[in-house]
Amino acid sequence: MSLWNVDAYVRLRHGGDDPVLERFAERHVAAGTRVLEVGCGPGRAAAALDRRHGARVTAVDVSTDMLAAARELVPPTVELVQAPAEELPFADGSFDAALTNFAVHLFDRPRAFGEVRRALAGGAPYWVKTADPERIGDHWAARLFPSFVELEVARFPGEEELTAALLAAGFASVSAERVQVEEELPREGAIARLQGRTFSTMALLAPDELAEGIERAPEVLEDPVRSTSTLLVLTALA
């Protein structure tokens, strides 16, 4: 079973093309840069890097449904490839930069990081953006589901774990930063995200807990829903 309703994910979530992506582009991307995105989802980051920055983007995802959605969003110059992060079908040193947005918690990280390192040219950056597990409780959905924080902390690796895995995979150095992102959305929009199963966590909650949390949402959530997310961003140099 898929962890997402892909149609609802594409309609209701808008991550990928954001100020954090612009930081990556400003630091590491110029016209013609060969960029690999691992775990591209519906392709918003890949499309932005191609259209705004002139990158030569290859976007990889294991899900054929996500790639079908991406094909509707990205320019034809973006290469879409169906493959697991743990088995990238590229020659050694094929890319000048790589990134992963909110997907490393889904990878077999030792294997995936080794594959990304292999596919990068010497000195190239690998940019990893993920949730900071120490701040998972700040997410507005945590108020609705008693097991939400425990589930998410178990899934999302922290700075120490990620740094160790990247270094073990052969990256020469790893630096980390934290970025706070403010979010505001209508209460109905937040509830639609839950009902549409646009978060992979929804598939992991017990059915009764999920149903009860969604039922309570109109009373528990303010309108609009405001929250601050803390992102963990790591840059590993090959």
C-alpha positions in Angstrom: 0.0 0.0 0.0 1.2 3.5 -0.8 2.0 5.8 2.1 0.2 8.6 0.2 -2.8 9.4 -1.8 -0.7 10.8 -4.7 -3.5 12.9 -6.2 -4.3 14.6 -2.9 -0.6 15.0 -2.2 -0.1 16.9 -5.4 -3.3 19.0 -4.9 -2.9 19.9 -1.3 0.8 20.0 -0.5 3.2 22.5 -2.1 6.6 21.7 -0.8 9.8 21.4 -2.8 9.9 24.8 -4.4 10.6 27.0 -1.4 13.1 29.5 0.1 15.3 26.6 1.3 15.6 25.3 -2.3 16.7 28.8 -3.3 19.5 28.6 -0.8 20.7 25.4 -2.4 20.5 27.0 -5.9 22.3 30.1 -4.8 25.1 28.2 -3.3 25.5 25.2 -5.6 23.7 25.7 -9.0 24.6 27.6 -12.1 23.3 27.3 -15.7 24.3 23.8 -16.9 25.0 22.3 -13.5 24.2 18.6 -13.5 21.8 18.1 -10.6 20.5 14.8 -9.3 17.3 14.9 -7.1 16.8 11.7 -5.2 13.2 11.1 -4.1 11.7 13.8 -6.3 8.0 13.2 -5.6 5.8 15.3 -7.9 8.8 17.3 -9.2 8.4 20.8 -7.9 12.0 21.2 -6.9 13.2 19.7 -10.2 11.0 22.0 -12.2 12.2 25.1 -10.3 15.9 24.3 -10.7 15.4 23.8 -14.4 13.2 26.8 -15.1 14.7 29.4 -12.8 18.3 28.3 -12.6 19.1 26.5 -15.9 20.2 23.3 -14.2 20.3 20.0 -16.1 18.1 18.0 -13.7 17.7 14.3 -13.4 14.9 13.5 -10.9 14.6 10.0 -9.5 11.8 8.4 -7.5 10.8 4.8 -6.8 7.1 5.5 -7.2 5.7 5.3 -10.7 2.6 7.3 -9.5 4.8 10.2 -8.2 6.7 10.2 -11.5 3.5 10.3 -13.5 2.5 13.4 -11.4 5.9 14.9 -12.0 5.6 14.5 -15.7 2.7 16.9 -15.6 4.7 19.5 -13.7 8.3 19.5 -14.9 9.6 20.8 -18.3 10.5 18.2 -20.9 14.2 19.0 -20.3 14.0 17.4 -16.8 14.9 13.7 -17.0 12.6 11.5 -14.9 14.0 8.1 -13.8 12.2 5.4 -11.9 14.6 3.8 -9.5 15.2 3.2 -5.8 17.6 5.5 -4.0 19.6 2.4 -3.1 20.2 1.4 -6.7 20.9 4.5 -8.8 21.4 3.7 -12.5 24.1 6.2 -13.2 27.8 6.1 -13.9 30.3 7.2 -11.2 30.8 11.0 -11.1 27.8 11.8 -13.3 26.5 14.8 -11.3 27.8 18.2 -10.0 25.3 18.4 -7.1 22.5 16.3 -5.5 19.6 17.0 -3.2 16.9 15.1 -1.3 13.8 16.9 0.1 11.9 15.2 2.9 12.7 11.6 1.7 15.8 10.4 3.6 13.5 8.9 6.3 12.2 6.5 3.6 15.6 5.3 2.4 17.9 2.5 3.5 20.3 5.3 4.3 23.7 3.5 4.2 23.0 2.1 0.8 21.3 5.2 -0.6 24.0 7.6 0.6 26.7 5.4 -0.8 24.9 5.5 -4.2 24.6 9.3 -4.1 28.3 9.6 -3.2 29.2 7.3 -6.1 27.2 9.3 -8.6 28.7 12.6 -7.6 31.9 14.2 -8.9 34.6 14.9 -6.4 33.9 17.8 -4.1 30.2 18.0 -5.2 27.6 18.8 -2.6 24.7 16.6 -1.5 22.0 18.7 0.2 19.6 16.9 2.5 16.5 18.7 3.9 14.4 16.9 6.5 12.4 17.4 9.6 14.3 18.1 12.8 13.1 15.2 15.1 13.8 17.3 18.1 11.0 19.7 17.0 8.4 17.3 15.7 6.0 18.2 18.5 5.7 21.7 17.0 3.7 20.4 14.0 0.0 21.2 14.2 -1.0 17.6 13.6 0.7 16.5 16.9 -2.2 18.0 18.8 -4.6 15.6 17.1 -2.9 12.2 17.3 -1.4 10.9 20.6 1.1 8.7 18.9 2.1 11.2 16.2 5.3 12.5 17.9 6.6 9.0 18.9 6.0 7.7 15.3 7.7 10.6 13.7 10.7 10.8 16.0 11.3 7.1 15.3 11.2 7.7 11.6 13.2 10.9 11.1 16.9 10.7 11.7 18.6 13.5 13.5 21.8 15.5 12.8 24.1 13.0 14.5 22.7 9.9 12.8 22.6 11.6 9.4 26.2 13.0 9.7 27.5 9.6 10.8 25.8 7.8 7.9 27.0 10.4 5.3 30.6 10.2 6.5 30.4 6.4 6.5 29.2 6.5 2.9 32.4 8.3 1.9 31.5 12.0 2.0 34.5 14.1 3.1 32.7 16.5 5.3 29.2 17.3 6.6 27.8 20.6 7.9 24.3 21.2 9.3 22.0 24.1 9.8 18.4 24.6 11.0 15.9 26.7 9.3 12.6 27.8 10.7 9.6 28.0 8.4 6.3 29.6 9.2 3.2 28.0 7.9 -0.4 29.3 7.8 -3.3 27.6 6.1 -7.1 27.6 6.5 -8.4 25.0 8.9 -10.4 23.4 6.2 -7.2 23.0 4.2 -5.4 21.4 7.1 -8.3 18.9 7.6 -8.3 18.2 3.9 -4.6 17.2 4.1 -5.5 14.8 6.8 -8.5 13.3 5.1 -6.6 13.1 1.8 -3.7 11.1 3.5 -1.1 13.6 2.2 1.3 12.8 5.1 2.9 9.3 5.1 2.3 9.3 8.9 -1.5 8.9 8.3 -0.9 5.5 6.9 0.9 4.4 10.0 -1.6 5.6 12.6 -4.1 3.1 14.0 -7.4 3.6 12.1 -9.3 4.5 15.2 -6.7 7.1 16.2 -6.7 8.6 12.7 -10.5 8.8 12.6 -10.8 10.3 16.1 -8.2 12.9 15.4 -9.8 14.0 12.2 -13.2 14.2 13.9 -11.7 16.4 16.7 -9.8 18.7 14.3 -12.5 21.4 13.8 -12.6 21.9 17.6 -8.8 21.6 18.3 -7.4 23.6 15.4 -7.6 27.3 15.2 -8.6 29.0 11.9 -6.2 29.7 10.3 -3.8 27.1 11.4 -0.4 28.6 12.2 2.8 26.7 13.1 6.5 26.9 12.9 8.5 24.0 11.5 12.2 23.5 12.1 14.0 22.0 9.1 17.3 20.2 9.4 19.5 20.9 6.4 22.8 19.1 5.9 25.4 19.7 3.2 27.7 16.8 2.6 30.7 17.3 0.3 31.9 14.4 -1.9 
